[in-house]
Amino acid sequence: MQYQANPKAGEPRDNMDEAEIMKMIPHVVRSSRKKVWIDYDEEADVLCISFVYPSNAIEHEEDEEGIVRNYNKEGELTGMTIIAAKRFSKEAAAQ
C-alpha cells in the first residue's frame, strides 16, 4: 500500500509497510493514550513518542537502556525518547 497525505501532482506517494502498521493497532487500542505523535530520525536513530502536544516536558529521566521519559510540571509522562531505536527491531526479529 502506498500512502501520502495530499501528495503534490506528479510526486510519488510514500511507501508504507501496511502489515507493520497493522501490528500497532492492538497496542493503540489497549493503551490509555489515545493520541500519539511519533517522529523518527533515521540518521540519529532516535525515536520520539509524544502523548500530548506540545509536550511541555520540564523533567527528563534516562534509564540504562537509553530510554528517556519526559514529564510535565505535574509529573505526568508526556512522552518518551528512545536512543538507538533500531535495536528494538533487531531484538524483535531475534525472538
N, C-alpha and C positions, 0 to 999 in steps of 0.2 A: 504494500500500500504506500502510495506517495501522498504527502500532505504538506501544504504550506498555507498559512492563513494569508489571504489576499495577495497571491503572487502577482508581480507585475507582468504585463503582456510580454510573452517571449522568454520569460525566465523559467528555468526548470523548477519543479517542486522539490522540496527536501525529501529525502528518503528516510522513512521511519520504520523501525522493525516492529511491526504490529504485534507479533507474538510476545515480544518483550514488554511492550506497553500493556498488553492484556494481563500479564502476570502481576502487574501492580494493583489491579482492581481490587482483589480481596483485601489487600493491606490498607488501601484507602478507605474502603467501606467499614472495616473493623476499627479504624483509628478514630479517636475523639477529635482529631484535627481534620476538618472538612475542607479547608482551603490550604494549599501548599504551593509555594513558589520555589522552583528548582533552577539553579544555574550551575553549569559545569564548565570549568575552564580546562580544556583538554591539555593545553600546553603546560600548565602548572599542575595538572591532575588534582584539582581541588573541586569538591562538590559542596555547594552551599544550598541548604534547605531552610526556608523560612516558613514559619507557621502564621505569622502576622506580617502585614506590610503597611508602612515601614516597620522594621523590627524594633527600633528604638532600644537596642541592646546597650546596656551600660556595664555589664559584667560578663566575663568570659572565663570558662574553665576548660582546660585541655587535659585529657587523660593520657595515659602512657601509650595508647594506641593511635594517637593523633586525631582524636575526635574532640572538637571544640564545641561546647554547649554555650549558647548565648542566652542571657537573661535580661529582662527589663527591670525597671526600678522596683517593681512589686515582687521580684524574684521568680517570675513566671518564665518558663522556657519559651523563647521566641524563635529559636532556630538552632541549626547545627551546621558545622563546617567540618567536612571530612577531608583530611590531608591524605594524599596518596590513595585516592578513591578506587583506582583500577585494581588494587589488591583484593577488593571485595568480590569483583567479578572473577578473579583467578581462584579465590577460595571457594566460591560457589561452584565453579566448574570442576574443582577437585573432589567435591563431595558426591 
